[in-house]
Every structure is written in structure tokens, then in C-alpha cells.
Amino acid sequence: MPQAYRLSSDHIIWSFGPDLRPALEVEPGDTVTFETNDCFTGQIRSEADLVTEIDLSRINSATGTAGAIAAQALLADIRAGKLP
């Protein structure tokens, strides 16, 4: 029976590579919701926060990853985006 999963924006990765272990494994028919960060990983929250003062090692994070069965097709359906 298909399962529904959610990966929060706390599951941050900073790069991809062959040694990266998935945060979860999915099966055909499963649904995964990925909560993502903005490109600054939440470091800019108001007009007072200057881009010149952020930690550049914390930009462009990704959420994940989710592992799937090799040689299976993956359908990505972007349903909604919300700003905090």
C-alpha cells in the first residue's frame, strides 16, 4: 500500500555524491513532501539582515535525499509553494 512521507527542511544536505545516504527510502506509488529552505537557508529574515553579513558556507542547501528503486521512473509534481 502506498505511503506518504514528509522530509522537513531540517534534513539539509550541502552536496551530492556517491557516499550520500538517503534520508528515507521510497517504493513505487509513495508520495514524498519536501519542505525546502530559501537559498540563504533562513539567514535573511528582514530588511535589516544584510547579504554581506551572512555565512556563505550556508547557502544553496537542499532537502533530502530520498532513495528509490534503480531503473524506476520518477514523477515530480510540484503542487504548492508557500512563503513564511
N, C-alpha and C positions, 0 to 999 in steps of 0.2 A: 504494500500500500504506500503511495507517495507520501513523503514527509515534507513539512515546511520548516525551514531553518532561518535564523537571523544572525548575521555577524555584525556586531556593533563596531563603531568607529574606534573602539579600544584595541581591536585586532590590527594594529598598524604594522605594515612592512615597509622597508625603505629601498629594497632592491629585489630583483628576481634572480634565481639561479637554480642549478640542479640539486642543491642541498636543502632548498627551502621545503619545509614540511607543511602540508595543508592544515589550516585551522579546523577544517571539517571535510569529511568525505561524503559525496552525494551519489545517489543512484538515479537511473532514468525515471523521469516523472517528478522528481523532487523539485521544490521551489526554494530558492535562497534569496533573502533580502539582505543587501549590503548597505549598511549605514556608512557614509563616507565623510571625510573631512574636507575642508576647503584646502586650497593649495598651500596655505600657510599653517596648516594643522592647528587652527584655532588661536594663533598668536595675535591676530589683529581682531579686536572686538569693538573698537570705537574709533572715531576720527582722531582721538588723541594718541592711538597706537601707531607709531611710525614704522614704515617698512625698513628704514635704515637701522632700526633697533631690534630686529627680530633675529632669532637663531637660524642662520641659513642651513644648518645641518638638519633642520626640522621642516623643510619644505618638500612639497610634492610626495606626500605619503600615499600609500594605497591601503585598502582594506582587504584582508583575506589571508590566505587564498582558500579556494575550495577545490578539492581534488575530485576528479570524475574518472569513469572507466575509459581507458585508452580506446581510441578509434570510434568514440561515440560523438554524435553531433551535439553541439551546444547552442541552445536558443537563448538569446539575451533579449529580454523585454523590459525596457526602461519605462516604468509606469508613472513615476512621480518624482518630483524634486521639491524639497522644502528648505527654505532658509530659516535659520534660528531667529 
